[in-house]
Amino acid sequence: MPPLIAFAGVLGGLAVVRWAYKTAVRINQELEEARLSRVAEASRASEIKTLRRDPVTGAYRPG
């Protein structure tokens, strides 16, 4: 009986390791996607023109 219990423990341990590995890979993929979207958003933000005050009218215009 003890070898059967040890074998079941090994199988259970392998299942837990497999689950933890898949979860870690999934989480790292989600974090990488979030990081890339933040980088893309930052590059788009630099393309936006800032507003400058027109000295003649006093209104703010892109410039």
Sequence and secondary structure as in RCSB ss.txt:
>XXXX:A:sequence
MPPLIAFAGVLGGLAVVRWAYKTAVRINQELEEARLSRVAEASRASEIKTLRRDPVTGAYRPG
>XXXX:A:secstr
 HHHHHHHHHHHHHHHHHHHHHHHHHHHHHHHHHHHHHHHHHHHHHHS  EEE TTT  EEE 
